[in-house]
Amino acid sequence: MMKSEMLKKEKAKRLVLKFPKQLLDRPIVYHLVKDYDLVVNILKAHVAPDEEGILVIEISGDEQNYLRGIEFLKKTGIITQPLGKDITLDKKKCSSCSVCVPLCPVNALEVDKKTFEVIFNKEKCIACELCIQACPTKAIKLEF
């Protein structure tokens, strides 16, 4: 089995990386790929001079390499956290109008066919924010 085939079989982990502004010029993703043999897919990025940088990534690879890569990020001064902790759907505010459902490019939002309630699957979400912009009740939030 080829290395790329092995990586595809491993479950990818989605993370939010927060970069202090003094680290923005460092080749962080390069080191994850080259030094730790990880596959990195950038889902979203916000990088601007003199501001904290935010990178939403999906990482796959050998578990030991993944843990070593995360340790590298932490030692470098980058804050890491799972993506799922940042995305919320407030069921009290949600009217299940389903405006958000057809906008989701990865089908992380769907309507329950029995209850007609909007269901949010955090594991599918790529934090594109299309649903947040469309939600009339502001029930969906992405907090970094």
C-alpha positions in Angstrom: 0.0 0.0 0.0 1.3 3.4 -1.0 1.9 6.1 1.6 -0.8 8.4 0.2 -3.3 5.6 0.3 -2.5 5.0 4.0 -3.0 8.6 4.8 -6.4 8.7 3.1 -7.6 5.8 5.4 -6.7 7.7 8.6 -9.4 10.1 9.9 -8.5 13.7 9.3 -8.6 16.1 12.3 -9.9 19.6 11.9 -8.1 22.3 14.0 -8.1 26.0 14.5 -4.7 27.5 14.8 -4.2 31.0 16.3 -0.9 32.7 15.4 0.5 35.6 17.4 1.4 38.4 15.0 5.1 37.8 15.5 4.8 34.3 14.1 3.0 35.2 10.8 6.2 35.1 8.8 7.2 31.5 9.9 6.7 28.5 7.6 4.5 26.6 10.0 2.5 24.5 7.4 5.8 23.6 5.6 7.2 22.2 8.9 4.1 20.1 9.5 4.3 18.6 6.0 8.1 18.2 5.7 9.2 17.5 9.3 6.2 15.5 10.6 5.0 13.9 7.3 1.4 15.2 7.7 -1.1 16.0 5.0 -2.5 19.5 5.6 -5.6 20.9 3.9 -6.2 24.6 4.6 -9.9 25.2 4.9 -9.9 28.8 5.9 -7.3 31.5 6.7 -7.1 35.0 7.9 -3.7 36.5 7.9 -3.0 40.2 8.0 0.0 42.3 9.0 0.1 43.3 12.7 -2.9 41.1 13.6 -3.4 37.6 15.1 -3.6 35.0 12.3 -6.2 32.3 12.2 -5.9 29.2 10.2 -8.6 26.4 10.0 -6.9 23.2 8.8 -7.6 19.5 8.3 -4.6 17.3 9.2 -4.1 13.6 8.5 -1.2 11.3 8.9 0.3 8.8 11.4 -1.0 9.4 14.9 2.5 9.7 16.4 3.5 12.2 13.8 0.3 14.1 14.4 1.0 14.3 18.2 4.6 15.4 17.5 3.3 18.1 15.0 0.8 19.4 17.6 3.6 19.6 20.2 5.7 21.6 17.7 2.9 24.0 17.2 2.4 24.5 20.9 6.2 25.0 21.5 6.2 27.5 18.7 3.5 29.6 20.5 0.6 28.7 18.3 -2.7 28.0 20.1 -4.5 24.9 18.8 -8.0 23.7 19.4 -10.4 21.4 17.6 -12.7 23.1 15.1 -15.8 21.6 16.6 -15.5 23.6 19.8 -15.9 26.9 18.0 -19.1 26.3 16.0 -22.4 26.4 17.7 -26.0 26.1 16.7 -28.2 27.6 19.4 -31.4 25.5 19.3 -33.2 28.1 21.4 -32.7 30.8 18.8 -33.0 28.5 15.8 -36.5 28.6 14.2 -35.6 25.7 11.8 -36.4 27.9 8.9 -33.8 25.9 6.9 -32.4 29.0 5.0 -28.9 27.7 5.9 -29.4 24.1 4.7 -29.0 24.6 0.9 -26.1 27.0 1.4 -23.8 24.5 3.1 -21.3 23.1 0.5 -20.5 20.0 2.6 -24.1 19.1 3.9 -23.2 19.8 7.5 -26.7 21.2 7.9 -29.8 19.2 7.1 -33.4 19.0 8.0 -34.7 16.1 10.0 -37.5 14.6 7.9 -39.6 13.6 10.9 -39.3 16.7 13.1 -38.4 19.3 10.4 -35.7 20.6 12.7 -32.3 21.8 11.4 -29.5 19.4 12.4 -25.9 20.5 12.5 -23.1 17.9 12.0 -19.9 19.5 13.3 -17.6 16.8 11.8 -18.6 17.8 8.3 -18.4 21.5 8.8 -15.5 23.4 7.1 -16.3 26.8 8.7 -17.1 28.6 5.5 -19.5 30.9 7.3 -22.2 30.9 4.6 -24.8 29.7 7.1 -23.9 32.3 9.6 -24.4 35.1 7.1 -27.7 33.7 6.1 -29.2 32.9 9.5 -32.0 35.4 10.2 -32.1 34.5 13.9 -28.3 34.5 14.4 -28.5 31.0 15.9 -25.3 29.8 14.2 -22.0 31.2 15.5 -18.4 30.7 14.7 -16.2 31.9 17.5 -12.4 31.9 17.3 
